[in-house]
Amino acid sequence: MPPIAARLGPHHDGSSLYVGDSTPRLGDRVPVRVRVPSGSGVDAVRIRAIRDAEPTLVQAKRDGGDDHEDWFTADVEVHNPDTRYRIQLDRGLQGYSWLNGTGEHYRDIPDAHDFRLTTHDPGPDWARDAVVYQVFPDRFARSGASRELPGWAVPAEWDDAVIHQGSQTPLQFFGGDLDGIRNKLSHLKSVGVTALYLTPIFPGGSNHRYNASSFAEVDPLLGGDAALARLARACHESGLHIVGDLTTNHSGDDHPWFELAKQGPDALERSFYYMDKNGDYISWLGVPSLPKFDLASQELRDRMFGTGDSVVSRWLRPPFDLDGWRIDVANMTGRQGEYDHGREVARLIRRTLDEVRPDSVLIAEYTSDFTADLDGAGWQGSMNYAGFAGPVWSWLQSAAHEKSVQGNPNRTARRSGQSTVATMREFAAAVPWKVAARHWNLASSHDTARIRTIAGTPEMVRVAAGLLFTYLGTPMVFAGDEIGLEGTNGEDSRRTMPWDRPEDWDQETLAVYRDLIAVRHAHPALRRGGLRWVVQTDDAIGYLRETADERILVVVARSRWQGALLPGGLVYQSAETLYGEVSLVVDGSGVLIPGEGPGVGIWRLT
């Protein structure tokens, strides 16, 4: 079968190559650049910008190019805090087409996937370069400290099997703690990790601690406040950032605020919860032990995320110095029936971070569609289940993996590369570029099956990792993925790290993670470059990551495929292999990508 002849169409995205790298202010005029292949029949380029909900057209001028492509530029005024625009390509007698974040369209389209210029600060610069490592504290490492266990805990030996179904699932206690994590920071550094993300560290009557009984202290079972201060100091001394996990949607039913709320209608804390005069209350998803916060309460807002001595602000300050928060069930926070404070709450939390610790991150948990809420004014990005993990799982799922990944009653469907790319493009295009560039992409988490179980083989895990460490956004690794841990669901995935059983480590997978992370760190285009799709077949997908100084081609394949021939204009001298065993064939006819697979290829085109 001959290779696919790939065609590069007109392109624009929100990276510095096309719109610069600064955050504009209202009234600024931003040069918007578009690249158009030579000989494509485009007579003129215009920018259709939205100004106070009314479309306007701005003529673009040709301002450079070469034998292969032309560049057009137009100045777009940032008239609104969120200024949307798309590109009109005039093709003479053929009419015009529209170019937006999902590609070129020869029809009229809605504004949902238009490009966006925003005045909102996108968040700290370090987050663009980060590799995040998620740790579930109970299962990562023990320090050896002796502690008296609470009555709820079902003690387990470190090598015991995880109870992942039944009433004891949240009660099984392995005893990992913060000093244990501190003692293993060298492992994170050896892998190439730059940020540690901890699931909840506040006390709660479970091993997961999402049912907090207090936000005022670190769980003594984890070593208490002093252990967090030691861990944060050790992280910062070794060049790591550290991010906490906070539930702003609910508390545990043994939290002092809830205990006070139950005392009577006159209790101030009764307004903190959706509780009627009889003491009946609304809980998260009907779980009685998780009473839901009513964030209409100003007093609750002040205590949870005000700029004073609130929960959010206290742990950002010395001696704890967290570098930001991941917010649990952010999609439901502030929302209940007719009441919707969700976006307002996000902006208030962001305000506190900007005032108390300006260089901190704010990441939202959305396990489904996040696009309506992430305009950049509140959450800086989302855990990217919908726009990365989901499509990657569906593309790489092994035939032996019969179960759903996230609790859907149907198994995850195995889809084509074309469908995978379409989903990834739509979710990326539905938010501002600088938000999409700060999502936490993931192949597994403590709430899902492990990528090794989903994909089935080390070869397929490598393909997933190839996407994870090169795609637009920040990669997040769930502790243990790098050594091949398995798990059929979120609970089963919370297995202990086998520190004393190195023979159980998948050294090949560990090398893959280390090597791919090293390539990412070495090449700014993989962290800050644009994203131009060039390959979409059933079994292979590929894209270019580009800056003004660097062009990198990434192709991943789940099996052997027909290969692709790219236009010769992509390579002026040669192609340097950065990762993989396959070399590109470069000659006068173009750039031939061999159809090897499964595998990952990363090349620097010079």
C-alpha positions in Angstrom: 0.0 0.0 0.0 1.6 3.4 -1.0 2.1 6.0 1.7 -0.5 8.6 2.3 0.2 11.9 0.6 -0.3 14.4 3.5 -1.4 17.9 2.6 -0.6 20.8 4.8 -3.4 23.4 4.7 -3.5 26.9 6.1 -2.7 27.1 9.8 -3.0 29.3 12.8 -2.9 28.6 16.5 -2.5 30.6 19.8 1.3 29.9 20.2 3.9 32.6 20.2 4.7 31.9 16.5 1.2 33.3 15.6 0.1 35.8 18.3 3.1 36.5 20.4 3.7 35.4 24.0 2.4 38.3 26.1 -0.9 38.7 27.8 -2.7 41.6 26.1 -4.7 44.4 27.8 -8.0 45.9 26.7 -7.3 48.1 23.7 -4.1 46.4 22.6 -3.7 45.5 19.0 -2.3 42.0 18.6 -0.6 41.0 15.3 -2.3 37.8 14.3 -0.3 35.7 11.8 -1.6 33.0 9.4 0.5 30.6 7.2 -0.9 29.6 3.9 0.8 27.0 1.5 1.9 28.5 -1.7 -0.2 27.7 -4.7 -3.3 26.8 -2.6 -5.5 29.3 -4.4 -5.9 31.8 -1.5 -6.2 35.3 -3.0 -6.8 37.2 0.3 -6.9 36.6 4.0 -9.2 38.4 6.5 -9.6 38.1 10.3 -13.2 38.0 11.4 -13.1 39.3 15.0 -16.1 39.6 17.4 -16.5 43.1 18.9 -19.3 43.4 21.5 -20.9 40.4 19.9 -20.8 41.9 16.4 -18.5 40.4 13.7 -16.0 42.7 12.0 -13.5 41.9 9.2 -9.9 43.0 9.2 -7.8 42.7 6.0 -4.5 40.8 6.5 -1.4 41.7 4.5 1.2 39.3 3.0 4.4 39.9 5.0 6.8 37.1 4.2 7.2 33.5 3.3 9.3 31.3 1.0 8.9 28.9 -1.9 6.5 26.7 0.1 4.3 29.1 2.1 3.1 32.6 2.5 2.5 34.5 5.8 -0.3 37.0 6.3 -0.7 39.3 9.3 -3.5 41.5 10.6 -3.8 43.5 13.8 -6.7 42.5 15.9 -7.9 44.9 18.7 -8.6 43.2 22.1 -11.9 45.0 22.5 -13.4 42.5 25.0 -11.7 40.5 27.8 -12.4 37.4 25.7 -12.0 38.4 22.0 -12.9 35.7 19.5 -11.8 35.5 16.0 -11.5 33.2 13.0 -9.8 33.4 9.6 -11.5 33.9 6.3 -9.6 32.5 3.3 -10.8 34.1 0.0 -10.4 31.6 -2.9 -11.7 33.8 -5.7 -14.3 32.2 -7.8 -14.4 29.2 -5.4 -15.7 31.4 -2.6 -14.2 31.5 0.8 -13.5 29.0 3.6 -13.2 29.5 7.4 -10.2 28.5 9.5 -10.8 28.0 13.2 -9.4 25.8 16.0 -10.7 22.6 14.5 -9.4 23.2 11.0 -10.6 24.6 7.7 -14.3 24.5 6.8 -16.0 25.1 3.5 -19.3 26.0 5.1 -20.6 28.4 7.7 -19.8 27.5 11.3 -20.7 28.6 14.9 -18.3 30.6 17.0 -17.7 27.8 19.6 -14.3 26.8 18.2 -13.0 30.3 17.2 -9.6 31.4 18.3 -9.5 33.6 21.4 -7.4 36.4 22.7 -7.9 37.0 26.4 -6.7 39.6 28.9 -6.6 37.0 31.7 -3.2 36.1 33.1 -2.7 32.5 32.1 -0.8 31.4 35.3 2.8 30.8 36.3 5.4 30.3 33.7 7.0 27.3 35.4 3.8 25.3 34.9 4.3 25.4 31.1 7.5 23.4 31.5 6.3 21.1 34.3 6.0 17.3 34.5 3.6 16.6 37.3 3.7 13.4 39.5 0.5 12.4 41.3 0.9 10.7 44.6 -1.9 9.0 46.7 -0.2 9.4 50.1 -1.4 6.2 51.8 0.1 4.0 49.0 3.4 5.7 48.1 5.9 5.2 50.8 6.1 4.6 54.6 8.6 6.5 56.8 8.6 3.9 59.5 7.0 6.2 62.1 4.8 4.4 64.6 1.3 5.9 64.9 -1.9 4.9 66.7 -4.6 4.0 64.1 -8.1 5.4 64.3 -11.1 3.1 64.7 -12.1 3.3 61.1 -8.8 1.9 59.7 -8.4 -1.6 58.5 -4.6 -2.1 58.7 -2.8 -3.8 55.8 0.7 -5.0 55.1 2.5 -3.1 52.4 2.4 -6.0 49.9 -1.2 -6.9 50.6 -3.6 -6.8 47.7 -5.8 -3.7 47.4 -9.5 -4.2 48.4 -11.1 -2.5 45.4 -14.7 -3.5 45.9 -16.9 -3.5 49.0 -17.4 -1.6 52.2 -13.7 -1.9 53.3 -12.3 -0.3 50.1 -12.1 3.3 51.6 -11.0 1.9 55.0 -8.0 -0.3 54.1 -5.0 1.5 55.5 -1.4 0.9 54.3 0.2 3.8 56.2 2.1 5.8 53.6 3.0 9.2 54.9 4.6 12.6 54.0 8.0 11.7 55.3 7.9 8.6 53.3 7.3 10.7 50.2 10.1 13.0 51.2 12.5 10.1 51.4 11.6 9.1 47.8 12.0 12.5 46.1 15.2 11.2 44.5 13.0 8.8 42.4 10.9 11.7 41.1 14.1 13.6 40.2 15.6 10.5 38.4 12.5 10.2 36.3 12.5 13.9 35.3 9.5 15.0 37.4 9.4 18.7 38.3 6.2 19.0 40.3 4.6 16.8 43.0 0.8 16.7 43.3 -0.6 15.2 46.5 -4.2 14.0 46.8 -5.8 15.2 50.1 -3.7 15.5 53.2 -6.4 16.7 55.6 -7.8 14.3 58.1 -10.9 12.3 57.1 -12.4 8.9 58.0 -11.0 7.2 54.9 -7.8 6.4 53.1 -8.6 8.9 50.3 -9.4 11.8 52.7 -11.9 13.5 50.3 -14.3 13.5 53.3 -12.3 16.0 55.3 -13.1 16.3 59.0 -10.9 19.4 59.2 -9.1 21.8 56.9 -7.1 23.3 59.7 -4.4 20.6 60.1 -2.6 17.9 58.2 -3.7 14.5 59.1 -1.6 13.2 62.0 -1.5 9.8 60.3 0.5 11.5 57.5 2.9 13.2 60.0 0.9 16.3 60.8 1.7 19.9 59.9 5.5 19.6 60.5 5.7 16.7 58.0 4.1 18.9 55.3 6.5 21.7 56.0 9.5 19.3 55.8 8.2 17.9 52.5 7.6 21.3 50.9 11.0 22.5 52.0 12.7 19.4 50.6 10.8 19.8 47.3 11.8 23.4 46.9 15.4 22.7 47.8 15.5 20.0 45.1 13.9 22.1 42.4 10.4 20.6 42.7 7.1 22.4 43.0 4.4 21.0 45.3 0.6 21.2 44.7 -2.2 20.3 47.1 -5.7 18.9 46.6 -8.7 20.6 48.1 -12.4 19.8 48.1 -14.4 23.0 48.0 -17.6 21.2 47.1 -18.3 19.3 50.4 -16.9 18.3 53.7 -17.1 15.1 55.7 -20.1 14.7 58.0 -17.8 14.8 61.1 -16.4 18.2 60.2 -16.9 20.8 63.0 -18.8 23.1 60.7 -21.3 20.4 60.0 -21.6 19.4 63.6 -22.4 23.1 64.5 -24.8 23.3 61.5 -26.8 20.4 63.0 -27.3 22.2 66.3 -30.2 24.4 65.2 -31.5 26.9 62.6 -29.8 29.8 64.3 -26.3 28.3 63.9 -24.1 30.4 61.6 -22.7 27.3 60.1 -26.1 26.1 59.0 -25.8 28.5 56.1 -22.6 26.6 55.0 -24.7 23.7 53.8 -27.9 23.1 51.9 -29.9 22.3 55.1 -33.5 23.0 55.8 -35.1 23.9 59.1 -35.6 20.3 60.0 -31.9 19.5 59.6 -32.3 17.6 56.4 -29.4 18.3 54.0 -28.2 17.7 50.5 -25.1 15.6 50.1 -22.7 15.1 47.2 -24.3 12.6 44.8 -26.5 11.4 47.6 -23.6 10.1 49.8 -24.8 11.0 53.3 -21.3 11.3 54.7 -20.4 14.1 52.2 -22.7 17.1 53.0 -22.5 19.7 50.2 -21.4 23.3 50.8 -23.7 26.1 50.0 -21.2 28.6 48.6 -23.8 31.4 48.6 -22.6 31.9 52.2 -20.2 34.8 52.4 -18.9 33.6 55.7 -18.1 30.2 54.2 -16.4 31.8 51.2 -14.2 33.8 53.6 -13.2 30.8 55.5 -12.7 28.6 52.5 -11.0 30.8 50.0 -10.8 34.4 51.2 -7.6 36.3 51.0 -7.2 36.4 54.8 -6.6 33.3 57.0 -8.7 31.0 54.8 -8.1 27.3 53.9 -6.9 28.2 50.4 -4.5 30.9 51.6 -3.1 29.4 54.8 -1.4 26.4 53.1 0.1 28.6 50.4 2.0 30.6 53.0 5.1 29.6 55.0 6.0 27.2 56.4 3.9 25.0 54.1 4.4 27.0 50.9 2.2 25.0 48.6 2.6 26.1 44.9 -1.1 25.9 44.2 -4.2 23.7 44.3 -6.0 21.1 42.3 -9.7 21.5 43.1 -11.7 18.3 43.5 -15.0 18.1 41.6 -14.6 21.6 40.5 -17.4 21.1 37.9 -19.9 20.8 40.8 -18.5 23.3 43.2 -21.0 26.1 43.9 -23.7 24.4 41.9 -26.9 22.9 43.1 -30.2 22.9 41.3 -31.3 26.5 40.5 -28.1 27.9 42.2 -25.0 28.3 40.1 -22.0 30.1 41.7 -19.4 27.9 39.9 -17.6 30.4 37.7 -17.8 33.1 40.4 -16.2 30.7 42.9 -13.4 29.9 40.5 -12.6 33.6 40.0 -12.6 34.2 43.8 -10.2 31.3 44.4 -8.0 32.6 41.6 -8.1 36.1 43.2 -6.8 34.6 46.4 -4.0 32.7 44.7 -2.9 35.8 42.8 -2.8 37.9 45.9 -1.3 35.4 48.4 1.1 33.4 46.1 1.1 34.9 42.6 3.3 32.2 41.1 0.9 29.3 42.0 -1.3 27.0 39.9 -5.1 26.4 40.0 -6.2 23.3 38.3 -9.8 22.1 38.2 -11.0 18.5 38.2 -13.5 18.0 35.3 -14.0 14.4 34.4 -16.2 15.4 31.4 -16.7 18.6 29.4 -14.9 21.6 30.9 -15.2 24.0 28.0 -18.1 26.2 29.3 -16.2 27.2 32.4 -12.6 27.6 31.4 -12.2 31.1 30.0 -8.9 31.8 31.9 -10.4 34.1 34.4 -10.7 31.4 37.1 -9.3 28.0 36.7 -6.0 28.1 34.8 -6.6 24.6 33.3 -8.3 21.3 33.9 -7.3 17.7 34.4 -7.7 16.8 30.8 -9.9 13.7 30.9 -12.2 14.8 28.1 -9.7 16.2 25.7 -6.8 13.8 26.2 -7.2 10.8 28.4 -10.6 9.7 27.0 -9.6 9.8 23.3 -6.2 8.2 24.0 -7.9 5.4 26.0 -10.4 4.8 23.2 -7.6 4.7 20.6 -5.3 2.4 22.4 -7.7 0.2 24.4 -6.7 -3.5 24.2 -9.3 -6.0 23.2 -8.8 -7.8 26.5 -9.9 -4.7 28.5 -13.7 -5.2 28.6 -14.5 -2.7 31.3 -15.2 1.0 31.3 -12.4 3.3 32.4 -14.5 5.8 34.4 -17.7 4.1 35.5 -19.7 4.4 32.3 -22.0 1.3 32.1 -20.6 0.6 28.6 -17.1 -0.4 27.8 -14.8 2.2 26.3 -15.2 2.0 22.5 -12.1 1.4 20.4 -12.0 4.3 17.9 -9.9 5.3 14.9 -7.1 7.8 14.8 -9.3 10.2 12.9 -12.0 10.2 15.7 -9.3 10.5 18.3 -7.8 13.6 16.7 -11.2 15.1 16.1 -12.0 14.9 19.8 -8.7 16.2 20.9 -9.0 19.2 18.5 -12.5 20.1 19.5 -11.8 20.2 23.2 -8.5 22.2 22.7 -10.3 24.6 20.4 -13.2 25.3 22.7 -11.0 27.1 25.3 -8.4 29.8 24.9 -5.0 28.5 23.7 -3.3 29.5 27.0 -5.8 27.5 28.9 -5.4 24.4 26.7 -1.6 24.8 27.1 -1.9 24.5 30.9 -4.3 21.5 31.1 -2.9 18.5 33.0 -2.9 15.7 30.4 -3.0 12.2 31.9 -3.0 8.6 30.9 -4.1 7.3 34.3 -5.1 8.8 37.7 -6.2 7.5 41.1 -9.8 7.6 39.8 -9.2 5.4 36.7 -7.9 2.1 35.4 -4.2 2.1 34.8 -2.9 2.8 31.3 -1.0 -0.5 31.4 -4.3 -2.4 32.0 -6.2 -0.3 29.4 -3.5 -0.6 26.7 -2.5 -4.1 27.6 1.2 -4.2 26.6 4.4 -2.2 27.3 4.5 -1.3 23.6 1.1 0.4 23.8 2.0 2.1 27.0 5.0 3.6 25.1 2.6 5.0 22.5 0.4 6.6 25.2 3.6 8.0 26.8 4.7 9.4 23.5 1.5 11.4 23.3 1.5 12.4 27.0 5.0 14.0 26.8 4.7 15.7 23.5 1.1 17.0 23.2 -0.1 20.5 24.0 -0.4 20.9 27.8 1.4 19.7 31.0 1.9 15.9 31.4 0.8 14.3 34.7 2.0 10.9 35.7 0.2 8.8 38.3 2.8 7.3 40.6 3.6 3.8 39.5 2.7 4.2 35.8 6.4 4.6 35.1 7.1 1.1 36.4 4.1 -0.6 34.8 1.7 -0.9 37.7 -1.7 -2.2 36.8 -5.3 -1.6 38.0 -8.7 -2.4 36.6 -10.5 0.7 38.2 -9.7 3.7 40.2 -9.7 1.8 43.5 -7.6 -1.1 42.2 -5.2 1.4 40.7 -4.3 2.7 44.1 -1.7 0.0 44.7 1.4 0.4 46.8 4.7 1.2 45.2 6.9 -1.9 45.4 10.0 -0.2 46.6 11.4 -3.5 48.1 10.6 -5.5 45.0 12.6 -4.0 42.1 12.2 -7.3 40.2 8.5 -6.3 39.8 9.4 -3.0 38.1 9.0 -2.8 34.3 12.4 -1.4 33.6 11.7 -1.0 29.9 8.7 1.2 30.7 10.7 3.2 33.2 13.3 3.9 30.6 10.6 5.0 28.1 9.3 7.5 30.6 12.7 8.8 31.5 13.8 9.1 27.9 10.6 10.9 26.7 10.6 13.3 29.6 14.3 14.1 28.8 13.4 14.9 25.2 10.6 17.1 26.4 12.9 19.0 28.8 15.5 19.4 26.0 13.2 20.9 23.4 11.1 24.1 24.0 8.9 23.3 21.1 7.5 20.3 22.9 6.6 22.5 25.9 5.7 25.9 24.3 5.3 25.3 20.6 2.3 25.4 18.3 0.3 22.3 17.3 -0.2 21.5 13.6 -1.8 18.1 12.8 -0.2 16.3 9.8 -1.2 12.6 10.1 -4.6 11.1 10.8 -5.2 7.5 9.9 -6.9 4.6 11.7 -3.6 3.5 13.3 -1.3 6.5 13.3 -1.6 10.1 14.3 1.0 12.9 14.1 1.6 16.6 14.6 4.2 19.3 14.4 5.2 21.3 17.5 6.8 24.5 16.3 8.5 27.7 17.6 10.3 30.3 15.7 13.5 28.4 16.3 12.5 24.8 16.2 10.2 22.4 14.3 9.5 18.9 15.8 7.5 16.1 14.2 5.8 13.6 16.4 4.2 10.4 15.0 2.7 7.6 17.1 1.2 4.4 15.8 -0.8 1.6 17.5 0.2 -0.9 14.7 1.9 -1.0 11.4 0.3 1.4 8.9 0.9 2.6 5.3 3.2 5.5 6.2 2.9 9.1 5.0 4.7 11.4 2.6 4.9 15.0 3.8 5.7 18.1 1.7 9.4 18.7 1.2 9.1 22.2 2.5 9.0 21.0 6.1 12.7 20.0 5.9 15.4 22.3 4.6 18.4 20.3 5.5 17.8 17.1 7.4 15.8 15.3 10.0 17.4 14.5 13.4 15.9 11.5 15.3 15.2 12.6 18.9 13.4 9.4 19.9 12.6 6.0 18.3 14.4 3.6 16.0 12.9 4.8 12.7 14.6 7.5 10.5 12.7 9.7 8.1 13.5 9.5 4.4 14.1 13.0 3.1 14.6 13.7 -0.6 13.3 16.0 -3.3 9.8 14.5 -3.3 9.2 15.2 0.4 9.5 13.6 3.8 8.7 9.9 4.0 7.5 8.6 7.4 7.8 4.8 7.3 4.7 2.9 8.5 6.3 1.1 11.5 4.3 0.3 14.6 3.4 0.1 17.3 5.8 2.9 18.3 6.8 6.5 18.7 8.9 8.7 16.5 10.1 12.2 17.3 12.2 14.1 14.9 13.7 17.6 14.7 13.3 19.0 11.2 16.1 21.4 10.4 
